[in-house]
């Protein structure tokens, strides 16, 4: 099984709505080692991160792994997680202000 270590996804939050950061491709598994959350502004912001079991699944409270967590002004939070994801699983992100927060996911795809 080939393994690829890579940046799985990057996203600058475009709006104050849930947005997909990364979806595991078909016939692939993934391990997300780290998610970083960078605040680009001079005031505190909050963020949310959820893991949905399949694409198209409606977001529910039990999917959240982080909810309304504060990232300080001009600061970065790194979450070292080791999330194991199956094909079709996805990571959704949310920021309290549009264009103020950047998310990045790093890990491994196994196909």
C-alpha positions, -999 to +999 in steps of 0.1 A: +000+000+000+016+033-011+020+060+015+021+097+008+031+122+034+016+156+025-003+187+032-038+174+031-056+207+030-053+245+034-081+269+037-086+306+046-120+307+061-141+326+035-172+331+056-186+323+090-200+290+079-187+254+080-163+247+051-146+215+041-108+215+047-101+179+035-120+149+022-104+115+020-104+103-016-120+070-027-100+038-021-078+058+004-073+060+041-057+090+059-040+098+092-041+135+100-012+142+123-016+179+128-040+207+121-028+243+125-051+273+130-035+307+123-052+340+133-042+367+108-057+396+128-049+418+158-079+405+178-088+371+192-109+348+170-126+314+176-127+283+155-144+249+152-132+216+137-154+187+130-149+152+115-178+140+094-182+103+087-190+106+050-193+133+024-227+149+023-234+140+059-252+168+078-230+182+105-241+172+140-228+181+175-211+147+179-188+154+149-169+183+166-134+177+180-130+214+188-158+240+194-154+277+198-118+275+208-100+309+210-068+315+190-051+347+202-044+378+181-016+371+155-011+336+170-012+300+158-026+270+175-013+235+165-034+205+173-014+172+172-042+146+168-034+114+149-069+112+134-076+080+114-100+086+086-116+063+060-125+070+024-152+097+023-146+111+058-141+148+058-128+176+081-149+207+083-137+240+098-153+273+109-139+306+120-157+334+139-147+360+112-144+357+075-108+358+060-093+361+095-083+325+101-062+300+081-064+263+086-039+236+074-040+198+078-009+177+076-007+139+074-005+107+054-026+092+027-026+054+023-039+039-009 
